[in-house]
Amino acid sequence: MKLAEQIEDLIEQNRSDFEISKLFKAHIKEYSDSLHQLFEKNQGKDFLVKHTKAFDAIISLMYKTILRRTFSNYLPMRNSIPIAIIALGSYGREQLCVHSDIDLMIVYETIDGYNTQLIIEKLLYLAWDSGLKLGHRVHDVHDIFKASQEDLTIRTSMMEARMIIGSQFTWGATQRELMRIRHDRPKAYMLAKIEEAHQRRKKYPITMQPNIKEGIGSLRDSQLLFWIATTIYGVQSTKDLSGIVFSDEAYRGYRISLELLFRVRSALHLIAGKQQDTLLMEHLPQIATMLGFKDSKKLAMRMFHALWRVNNFTQIFVTKMIRPYLYKSTAFSRLKKARICTRYYLLNNTLYTTFDNRRHDINTLLELLVSLKDMPYRFDASILLQFTYTTVKHPLPSKTYILLRKLFEHQYTYPFLKLFYNAGILHELIAAFRKVQHLPQFDGYHHYPVDLHSIQCVKSLENIQEPFIKELYESLSTEERSMLKIVTLIHDTGKGRTQNHSDVGAKLIIPLLKKLKFNESFQECASLLVKHHVLMSNVAYNEDIHSEKTLYKFMSKIKTPQNLKLLYILTYADINGVGRGVYTPFSSKLLRKLYHAALEVSQQRDRISDASKRLRLERRIKSAPQYVLLPKLLQKKILTIESNLFFFKHTPSEIITIALQAKEVNKYSYRINSDNGFTIEILRLVPLNLGYLLGKLSYLDVASMDIFTLFDNIKYFKIEFLHQPEDNTLEHIKEIIEDSFNMSNKVTVPQPRIAPHEITLDCEHSLTYAQLHIVTTNQRGLLAYIVKRLDDMDINIATAKIYTTKKRAKDHFLIEKKPKLCDNAKQIITLLCEENR
């Protein structure tokens, strides 16, 4: 039996409102449970329309039910009852998603013969009792205009109004008010919507987990296009402007991309079982299956392309529609002065043209860019239109490459590259980008797809914030800077293949440099830099940069001091291009230490032994003015510090400062530094419960840890953390440090699992030290556990290098070689892997 017939039976039997709402609730649940099957048959906009119509039918039946209950057998014609039930927002656009709110506006006219308030109240109670997630507004028809002025969102939702059921007379009166709203201060409304979009896009930037509803190129950008179109032209669909504002072909590409966004968002809601608009990586495999994609990667590429297309289309044509409303009579004289050539204008560092300007080929447009003075430019949507629909013929003529090289010689090339990306022609101009266009990077590290990351790296290169690296960059010749920009742009274009991406990229860059007329020496240098573009960061984070063996191995690949300089600058740009906050003070210090250490090695023909290096450093300390002022006994104590590494890692001034502090230690002292990163330094004479300290502070993630025995049995600890604690927790951290001198204190952490094959003990690391290398799954309390186990085995840690990602931990410990240490290597590994008893 149909739902309407069942309800009619209940009404005839004079059953309760609760029983009727229960029937509706069961029907809505049954419908909701069938949505997966509906989605299999209908996807995209078609699914949303059918879903919208399903709720139209439910709400219509609810309204009919209330009228039937209210009027019994004396039911008048619906047109005679002065109420209109109206859909707003995405519901009004017939784009209702699975878990979106159902936005209603109930409009009534005050007629003495009808108790409209009672009818409306009963309808709302029935909807709520039936489990509908309603967002609703109730207005007298004469109050609609006033309500629209209260809030920008209210006015916008009203512009998407669509009648579901009710009086055509009331709907007609409502439409007159809606028309009045549309004509009310349209310029102010559109400018407010554009500013709202600007703030929204800043809040939801492009990431590897984009927000399909609110982000850049999202459904909200598409809706902005519609809001502007309906305000200016009064259209009911953006498609109505095809052939007027934009071409049929341009609209077709936009509409295909929009269809994918609809499909992905609906699938996301169905999988999450709630309103979920951020495309999390964990949902990709299931969505790919639901949408018929072979794998997640192909879906992600299509997804990022769709977001790009929607962003490109809406940015161009929103600006084109609103431009006449921004015109001021006083602007003509300003534009006349700003004209740089026919129909092109430069105003406030922004390049403009007219939207009706004829399309130019790519070389004409590149010549225009080359002719501009060297400064960071912005490009109006009218310029984006020109580059989006320009003609790029293949193979590219030599003139195109000449013009591209001139752009790379500019101090500010990033704005041009971003323009090419926004226009969708970057891969047309630089063929290496064809296979990485919109290619995702789901590694838990990169924030952007490959092509956008590459451009962001160039931006970082041209805006170096670190004075020392900036000085190195500015010391390069124009040709070297141009080559380095191209390397920075191309370095990841080998991704997306089965081979190592660095090796592929090293091959891809050579033909490009040949076409750009760089000589063989530059081609070889560029190929080497691309091939080893991750080497410096890998060595800095994962290896002992104070080991001669490491440094000589590193420099054997880099070959020359000039290549080292270029790689250092490239590494800085690459890390900064990953995303905000990835390049930390710790990264800066580590890379700079490696640069100076490698530079020193590169300038030596013979290998420098630890002993000779120690002697040279001792001579520097003895010549320091602060050292001469020290008591003779303390001078001797400094020079008797056994660890060479202590001298390698500290300047003479730092060594003297630490020695003076150690001289005053009774039991222990410590210092916390949170000015540039977060560091704890401890000097102790009494035992330190290091496992307890690390366990309690494990949430801050240790980046580096030094442990040195100084003199008089005093040990020095320096622990650098990746994360900065909240200011209000510093007192608590001090309490933890104090408690760490109580050896009976224990901290409970989950038992980490380490397999024997994940541990390497290199006894040949140096004469004094062995290196313990552990690569395993990142686990909470891992470092605290390792330190505790080594302490139980009476193994002294000289220094530790900690590097973790979301999934992996790569920890290196330099441990003092004690008698029979290496003879017991297997036993040490077994004890580290053994579960706590």
Summary of the structure (lengths in Angstrom):
residues: 837
radius of gyration: 34.4
end to end distance: 66.7
largest distance: 112.3
contacts: 2617
relative contact order: 0.04
helix: 58%
strand: 12%
